[in-house]
Amino acid sequence: MPEAKRPRTQTSAEASFPGLFPQTDALSTAYAQATPFPHTRIAPFCSDTLLRGVRDEMLTALHFTQKETDILKYHQSGDLANLDGLSAHELGRLPHLAQLRDALYSSEFRAFVSRVTGCGPLSGSRTDMSTNRYKPGDHLLLHDDVIGDRCVSYIIYLPDPDEGEWASSDGGGLELYGRSEAGAPLASPARVLRPLWNQLVMFAVQPGRTYHAVQEVCGRRERLSIQGWFHLPQPGEPGHSPDQLARLLGSGASSLAQIEARGQGDPGRAFAEFDPAEPGSAVPGEDPADAADLDSVEPDLAAPGASPADAAELDAADRRALAPLINAEYLDGAVMGQAADRFADASHIQLGAFLRADVAARLLDVLRAADADAQVGGRACVTAYAAGEHADWAVEGPPVVRRFLQLRADAAPAAEPGRALHALQQLFGGAAFARWLAGVSGLALGGRRGGVRRFRAGLDYTLGTPDHVDGPVLDAVLCLAPQAERWRDGGVGGYHCYVDGGGDDASNDGSVCRRDDDDDGTLLTTPAGWNALTLVLREPSVVKFVKYVSAAAPGSRWDVSYEYKVCD
């Protein structure tokens, strides 16, 4: 009788991912049709027993370090690609993690990834994976994952499987962004994938196309995941080509390249020169106390022939223009002199209670009402992407560099809080205020650019980007964040950070700036606060950012932010 065939022994990859490989063709078809860019979501994809063992080892045997930069905030383990370098005792504590890593980078699974994504050969010698622990408040802002010779990105989700399915309102979702006709990422994601147990998401990285982000975790649960990449073949491996990296990077500008190329200032806007002949609205001899209505106050822009660069002291017309809004103490010559001395010593100064008390009180009421109406701030759930959008406000982007609402400057606002903030926008853009700035800074100032911004809790930020200006700039930022005590420690974000951008290297997530306990080049950090004006003399090599504002913040971080060109 013929000898009976012996059953084929399962490979490690087949045992780790039961029933996965027969789905290759169907997954490949679905991958190519996925929007807003090709990707696949597979759930379940792994042995439940194996993944539970992996989760247990992550929580009991790995050390997580908190990382925070302009683009991210989360807790991360060391590189799991180095498991082979551990001692036998240490490796013995991670048997499930070692099995998963070996299965992921096996020839069978790499062939599966290559067929599903159509990416071509992948390296078997270069492994790249780590575990991430997103606690409430943690997030990762928009990027495309294009760094070095990364070819395919993957995320394995491991939330607690015994706590029930993750709710969309808890945040932590993977946001996938579409693009405008110009190729820039849109302000809101086209799709959000919840972090479900035993789910794999993967996509071939493409410069300027595979834009994605991780929503802030807003609920009480933790988002546990493994993030990794498959790389292009290394020299000597099958499929390696000398021009493979050039072909990958030649398909578009990566998010990191866009960050490095775009200026932090208003995109496409040059510094506007002051017009000393522009008429003011203040009536000579009018009592400033009678002009404190924010809806109608407009600063007097100076007499013809005057220039902000000429001013060391304020004249009577300037004081009449500024008095309806600015705290009278800051218009006193002696106080201005003291401020100038402090600024000369440190190149920065913060002036508290900058606006008049009655003006600040009214602003506080309208800003709180606006946040309450838009359901922004103090929430344990995600913020609606369109929160606060109104005809008076434009979404500033692209989100690869910034996202916030900006008060339109091309028309008078139709509703609050735009009407209340409009006078401050005119104040900061006027020549009288520039002369006041010259007096407290000792600088000769030329043109200016800027506006009124709203950083909505749970949505908005700016990233540290080069400014591409020829010389120094004076930053003037009037922060209007209610409940200053809630912002003071930076835990809910919104802080303004200045960093030496001359020699920063990109992190694995494409961030340019860093903020941790190391010598990271941080020059100045100012927490969000109420009615505080910060003046900073910034050199061209210095970059700045406003940290992402957490959904747990008490409300929006509003500010009036202007840059003034410093004359030689």
Helices and strands as residue ranges (DSSP letters): H 12-16, G 21-23, H 24-33, E 40-42, H 48-61, E 65-68, E 72-76, G 80-85, H 88-91, H 95-104, H 107-117, E 129-134, E 139-143, E 150-157, G 168-170, E 174-176, E 191-193, E 199-204, E 212-214, E 223-231, H 244-249, H 255-261, G 288-291, G 308-310, H 316-322, G 328-331, H 333-346, E 348-351, H 357-374, E 393-396, E 402-407, H 418-429, H 431-441, E 445-455, E 461-462, E 473-480, H 484-487, E 496-500, E 522-526, E 530-538, E 542-546, E 557-566
